[in-house]
Amino acid sequence: AYKLGFNVAVLEKTPDSPAGQLTKYEFVGWVDDTNILKQFCSVSDVITLENEFVDYEKLEFIEELGKKVVPSSHTISLIQDKLIQKKTLRKSGIPVADFIDIDQHSNYENISKILGNRFVLKSRKLGYDGYGNFEVKNSNNFLEGYKKLTERHKNLFAEKYVDFRMELAVMVVRNKKEINTYPVVQTIQENHICKIVTAPAPLSSRVIKLAKEISVETVKSVKGYGIFGVELFLTNDGEILVNEIAPRPHNSGHYTIEACVCSQFENHVRAVLNLPL
């Protein structure tokens, strides 16, 4: 943002954060402190997010102050609860793995009848880098996973296990006039954390075209503006399924700093400020 000539305000929980050190407009606190939030907003024209875990109702409050938030509170409300995210994608015709809502009355037998003997329990909120996921193969496993995940976040859902050939990701960037994609990449995870990104992914032109089309439609389905990381599965049957969407710069796009004319970070700023991508 500074390279493009803009002043930046930063709201962070601790002083002297990496971004906070670069600006005199550093606000220390968090969105649950209305006074700090109002001070931060008073010096800001446009506000964007470093992650999707800011409660969308706090973003609605910022919008009610007359400030523009990108991605909007509505977009974040469709993404941060992963069950709502999956329902939104399915409603828009985006291919996703089968899933069901669960509660304290759910059990392995009932879920396995719908999703098969092997499925994944997922936290509806606060899940990333494998936190909030638990693979289930039997009833004892289910009880263990349910207990572990509900200690982190009380609301869960279950999703069919995907036997994938390859994990893919696409960075999609969108402003009011244009929408574009970075190359489709292959991602390899180690202990649920992205270890290797291969850009471009070693795929046929048909699969690459399909992955990009699905990723663009995914961002449109949540009325998204800014930059988005769309994570995909390429199944053994040659299908592409959307796994998750992240409304922010994403670890699968960090290679763009060195590899691309315009990094994911610069294009995010451009999209947020409605500058040409």
TIZAKE-228398 format. One line per 2 residues: their letters; for each residue y, z negated, x negated of C-alpha. Coordinates in Angstrom, 3 decimals. Example, Ala and Ser with C-alpha at 12.3 -4.5 7.8 and 13.67 -1.06 7.14 Angstrom:
% residues 2
AS) -4.500:-7.800:-12.300 ~ -1.060:-7.140:-13.670
% end
This chain:
% residues 277
AY) 0.000:0.000:0.000 ~ 2.395:-0.759:-2.858
KL) 1.648:2.637:-4.447 ~ 2.809:4.197:-1.169
GF) 6.019:2.146:-1.210 ~ 5.250:-0.553:1.365
NV) 5.814:-4.299:1.259 ~ 2.756:-6.369:2.146
AV) 2.351:-9.799:3.739 ~ -0.944:-11.654:3.276
LE) -2.457:-14.378:5.464 ~ -5.301:-16.147:3.659
KT) -6.941:-19.565:3.889 ~ -6.281:-20.502:0.251
PD) -3.210:-20.104:-2.011 ~ -3.081:-17.559:-4.843
SP) -5.680:-15.260:-3.324 ~ -6.040:-11.971:-5.281
AG) -3.848:-10.119:-2.752 ~ -1.520:-13.103:-2.297
QL) -0.654:-13.075:-5.994 ~ 0.869:-9.597:-5.585
TK) 3.424:-10.455:-2.917 ~ 6.177:-12.960:-2.171
YE) 5.036:-12.811:1.471 ~ 1.964:-14.999:1.047
FV) 1.099:-17.192:4.036 ~ -1.528:-19.905:3.555
GW) -3.402:-20.983:6.667 ~ -5.427:-19.225:9.322
VD) -5.190:-17.560:12.709 ~ -5.943:-20.805:14.578
DT) -2.566:-22.177:13.359 ~ -0.121:-20.605:15.815
NI) 2.970:-21.487:13.729 ~ 1.638:-19.854:10.567
LK) 0.439:-16.857:12.569 ~ 3.888:-16.394:14.130
QF) 5.576:-16.642:10.698 ~ 3.177:-14.061:9.282
CS) 3.766:-11.723:12.227 ~ 7.553:-12.126:12.016
VS) 7.672:-10.275:8.677 ~ 5.008:-7.698:9.617
DV) 5.272:-4.393:11.465 ~ 1.589:-3.443:11.398
IT) -1.343:-5.814:10.877 ~ -4.832:-4.926:9.680
LE) -7.983:-6.870:8.847 ~ -10.125:-7.546:5.801
NE) -13.162:-8.242:8.002 ~ -14.281:-8.251:11.626
FV) -14.740:-12.022:11.973 ~ -11.206:-12.762:13.237
DY) -11.605:-13.706:16.906 ~ -10.391:-10.745:18.940
EK) -8.458:-13.138:21.235 ~ -6.281:-14.087:18.229
LE) -5.602:-10.382:17.753 ~ -4.637:-10.128:21.444
FI) -2.111:-12.932:20.781 ~ -0.610:-10.895:17.908
EE) -0.399:-7.829:20.157 ~ 1.317:-9.929:22.840
LG) 3.982:-10.717:20.209 ~ 4.690:-6.974:20.209
KK) 2.924:-6.247:16.906 ~ 0.539:-3.373:16.288
VV) -2.967:-4.354:15.146 ~ -5.291:-1.713:13.632
PS) -8.170:-1.776:14.477 ~ -7.033:-3.114:17.864
SH) -8.212:-6.301:19.558 ~ -10.150:-4.109:22.011
TI) -12.008:-2.317:19.204 ~ -12.857:-5.617:17.495
SL) -14.048:-7.086:20.822 ~ -16.611:-4.257:21.042
IQ) -17.823:-4.751:17.453 ~ -17.853:-8.437:16.480
DK) -20.528:-9.397:19.032 ~ -23.447:-7.236:17.896
LI) -25.136:-7.217:21.305 ~ -21.930:-5.881:22.893
QK) -21.691:-3.427:19.973 ~ -25.201:-2.096:20.658
KT) -24.577:-1.865:24.402 ~ -21.325:0.026:23.774
LR) -23.042:2.493:21.441 ~ -25.950:3.070:23.828
KS) -23.577:3.587:26.774 ~ -21.837:6.314:24.737
GI) -25.152:8.058:23.993 ~ -25.290:6.970:20.345
PV) -28.927:6.631:19.158 ~ -29.844:2.979:18.428
AD) -33.096:1.011:18.161 ~ -34.329:-0.649:21.364
FI) -32.937:-4.160:21.874 ~ -32.866:-6.983:24.432
DI) -30.777:-10.082:25.056 ~ -32.619:-13.385:24.562
DQ) -32.005:-17.073:25.302 ~ -33.714:-20.467:24.895
HS) -36.319:-19.459:27.501 ~ -37.419:-16.341:25.590
NY) -40.728:-16.346:23.737 ~ -42.650:-14.111:21.375
EN) -45.110:-12.892:24.029 ~ -42.420:-11.647:26.422
IS) -40.309:-10.012:23.726 ~ -43.285:-8.336:21.992
KI) -44.303:-6.697:25.287 ~ -40.954:-4.868:25.259
LG) -40.209:-4.349:21.547 ~ -43.686:-4.404:19.963
NR) -45.423:-6.988:17.780 ~ -42.854:-6.676:14.997
FV) -39.147:-7.083:15.754 ~ -35.955:-8.543:14.309
LK) -34.017:-11.527:15.632 ~ -30.272:-11.133:15.079
SR) -27.241:-13.382:15.471 ~ -24.758:-11.841:17.865
KL) -21.856:-12.971:15.649 ~ -21.177:-13.845:11.988
GY) -23.989:-11.727:10.555 ~ -23.612:-9.854:7.239
DG) -25.629:-9.240:4.030 ~ -28.812:-10.372:5.768
YG) -27.294:-13.600:7.097 ~ -28.077:-13.644:10.783
NF) -31.268:-11.522:10.600 ~ -34.891:-12.709:10.773
EV) -37.970:-10.491:10.856 ~ -40.611:-11.670:13.362
KN) -44.340:-10.824:13.246 ~ -45.966:-13.600:15.316
SN) -45.166:-16.530:17.639 ~ -44.862:-19.140:14.837
NF) -42.559:-16.776:13.002 ~ -40.460:-16.423:16.164
LE) -39.957:-20.191:16.535 ~ -39.007:-20.495:12.861
GY) -36.506:-17.628:13.124 ~ -35.015:-18.858:16.385
KK) -34.413:-22.341:14.927 ~ -32.945:-21.012:11.693
LT) -30.560:-18.506:13.293 ~ -29.322:-20.730:16.130
ER) -28.172:-23.270:13.530 ~ -25.759:-20.574:12.333
HK) -24.753:-19.046:15.687 ~ -26.177:-20.059:19.067
NL) -26.371:-16.593:20.694 ~ -29.094:-14.180:19.544
FA) -30.651:-10.873:20.538 ~ -33.851:-9.104:19.507
EK) -34.170:-5.560:18.179 ~ -37.161:-3.315:17.597
YV) -38.257:-3.118:13.952 ~ -37.279:0.271:12.483
DF) -39.734:1.787:10.011 ~ -37.158:3.844:8.126
RM) -37.490:6.436:5.390 ~ -33.996:5.897:4.061
EL) -30.879:3.847:4.769 ~ -27.666:5.855:4.974
AV) -23.968:5.106:5.362 ~ -20.873:7.110:6.188
MV) -17.243:6.056:5.777 ~ -15.207:7.418:8.688
VR) -11.399:7.346:8.622 ~ -9.188:8.020:11.635
NK) -5.505:8.049:12.501 ~ -3.840:9.250:15.703
KE) -4.067:12.934:14.685 ~ -7.168:13.326:12.499
IN) -10.641:11.970:11.906 ~ -12.578:12.614:8.717
TY) -15.639:11.459:6.796 ~ -16.555:10.740:3.207
PV) -19.928:12.039:1.949 ~ -23.119:10.693:3.534
VQ) -24.604:8.248:1.017 ~ -28.000:6.644:0.546
TI) -27.922:2.853:0.233 ~ -30.662:0.726:-1.311
QE) -30.657:-2.979:-0.460 ~ -32.035:-5.826:-2.561
NH) -32.379:-9.192:-0.769 ~ -30.295:-7.717:2.089
IC) -27.364:-6.904:-0.241 ~ -26.385:-3.356:-1.172
KI) -27.641:-2.737:-4.723 ~ -27.358:1.040:-5.204
VT) -25.292:3.736:-3.527 ~ -26.221:7.376:-4.183
AP) -23.441:9.812:-3.307 ~ -24.098:12.273:-1.855
AP) -27.432:11.305:-0.277 ~ -30.397:13.559:-1.264
LS) -30.786:15.141:2.189 ~ -30.878:18.528:3.855
SR) -27.619:19.986:5.164 ~ -28.972:19.571:8.725
VI) -29.482:15.811:8.347 ~ -26.111:15.385:6.610
KL) -24.339:17.248:9.421 ~ -26.125:15.143:12.053
AK) -25.334:11.856:10.248 ~ -21.640:12.761:10.083
EI) -21.508:13.811:13.748 ~ -23.183:10.578:14.905
SV) -20.874:8.476:12.707 ~ -17.738:10.138:14.084
ET) -18.921:9.638:17.669 ~ -19.726:5.996:16.840
VK) -16.128:5.327:15.779 ~ -14.791:7.149:18.842
SV) -17.043:5.064:21.125 ~ -15.224:1.853:20.108
KG) -11.798:3.593:20.168 ~ -11.555:2.875:16.457
YG) -8.636:3.638:14.126 ~ -8.516:2.812:10.409
IF) -11.576:3.042:8.177 ~ -15.133:2.259:9.311
GV) -18.450:1.916:7.521 ~ -21.261:3.233:9.725
EL) -24.754:2.155:8.614 ~ -27.651:4.378:9.671
FL) -31.429:4.574:9.476 ~ -33.240:7.848:8.808
TN) -36.637:7.182:10.403 ~ -40.002:8.517:9.275
DG) -39.860:10.803:12.332 ~ -36.607:12.382:11.111
EI) -34.425:10.597:13.693 ~ -31.068:9.039:12.841
LV) -30.295:5.649:14.390 ~ -27.076:3.652:14.058
NE) -27.749:0.193:12.637 ~ -24.258:-1.338:12.493
IA) -20.584:-0.500:12.307 ~ -18.021:-2.322:10.133
PR) -14.318:-1.836:10.997 ~ -13.042:-2.124:7.414
PH) -13.568:-0.926:3.841 ~ -17.293:-1.269:3.192
NS) -19.486:-1.860:0.141 ~ -21.125:1.541:0.646
GH) -17.673:3.097:0.076 ~ -16.549:1.285:-3.059
YT) -17.606:4.299:-5.157 ~ -14.649:6.181:-3.619
IE) -12.255:4.309:-5.954 ~ -13.526:6.326:-8.940
AC) -15.281:9.262:-7.273 ~ -12.746:10.536:-4.743
VC) -9.172:11.826:-4.825 ~ -8.264:9.188:-2.223
SQ) -10.202:5.909:-2.082 ~ -11.397:4.274:1.132
FE) -8.707:1.606:0.599 ~ -5.818:4.062:0.375
NH) -7.108:6.048:3.342 ~ -7.397:2.834:5.353
VR) -3.722:2.104:4.680 ~ -2.844:5.704:5.529
AV) -4.768:5.538:8.809 ~ -3.302:2.158:9.783
LN) 0.237:3.479:9.192 ~ -0.576:6.836:10.816
LP) 0.146:8.773:7.611 ~ -1.695:12.047:6.802
L) -5.232:11.297:5.561
% end
